[in-house]
């Protein structure tokens, strides 16, 4: 039987020291415990506190704000709150305002696109990516390819799906044929959104010493970990605020070094990004600060909520959140991997680290039948939904980590694509992959021991010693 959730609070001093979160759970996050639901998808989105929504409502009903691209009183009021949010973001990450700027974007993907479209790629300019990367980072390779740049991937290795420092350095120092290498771009995630692996932030300085700019995808990292841009100084950092504190959605940021922003060359302009423009003269002059990258009108009614959210996290303590998530992750990993069918075979196969060492609060795995074959993730999606559990299944927009997890080699992939599969199911069939994806459980700011216990009890009661059911499953629409 699954252990009682209260044992985690009494047996783990790290968890016991995070009782402040339990107080908030009872009040600010009471909606998490209504209707018997269990939220386990913090890697997908955080959960807003009641205080955040109340503050948004209070601000909009007590003041008047309008498009900040003007000098009237309501515009100035909106612009003042936007600039205050910029300062709060830089302070949260200990970033020097003289050296760093904040560009507001729709999300982390939008921040990646800004860098990709404006980075000076060209012949002899390499783009180095870790195989473990979100598709929003992978997509930058299309800009590099169009410009004739060299695209290189650093592989993931082993069952823990880690990237080795030696592979990073070897890829960074590799020459591109007869072309002399010019300054390039190195992009990697501080934390994998697939496996929870935390990659070394020391790679930032390593890449810079080899003449690279660095794009750090911090979207999965910063909700539960401290990022100090006074100590680690990447050129570009991409973020989505709803990952940190649930609200507002539709707002992200590119936090960028000012010297790196100055090297970017945007391929177009839009309202709000230019100082002057002429139709007849076919001429324009861009703004000379971060607003040159903020197309159109900013979400001026939502951006102040970012500052409130950052203050909210600070009031709890990012170290408290980190300790809570670490304790829950370690507890669930230990109990899940201990479960065995009657024949002695394990119930789960974990993709990534099976311990808390150098990992975050995201756990990816498959349930296994007693004969060792994976339980189809579509079945888990349906049955977990019926049990009131919100989790994620699939490859989580991270094909490189998925290929590493499922043992898909470049040779196998090439042979499979020669057969020109037309659907995701055909693609998986020709690859002979027994499952189309993994199950992902992730903890966050408001998670508690009862959440972890409910999932463990579901896993044990639903899949332990269960043979393959004879059920019809829907076709897969995407990987």
Secondary structure, 3 states (H helix, E strand, C coil): CCCCCHHHHHHCHHHHCCHHHHHHHHHCCHHHHHHHCEECECCCCCCCCHHHHHHHHHHHHHCCCCCCCCCCHHHHHHHHHHHHHHHHHHHHCCCCCCCEEEEEECCHHHHHHHHHHHCCCCCCEEEEEECCCCHHHHCHHHHHHHCCCEEEEECCECCCCECCHHHHHHHHHCCECCECCEEEEEEEECECCCCCEECCCHHHHHHHHCCEEEEEECCCCCCCCCCCCCCCCCCEEEEEHHHHHCCCCCCEEEEEEHHHHCCCCCCCCCCCCEEEEECCCCEEEECCCHHHHCCCCCCCCCHHHHHHHHHHHHHHCHHHHHHHHHHHHHHHHHHHHHCECCCCCECEEEECCCCCCCECCEEEEEEECCCCCECCHHHHHHHHHHCCEECEEECCCCHHHHHHHCCCCHHHHHHHHHCCCCCHHHHHHHHCCCCCCEEEEECCCCCCHHHHHHHHHHHHHHHCCCCCCCCCCCCCCCC
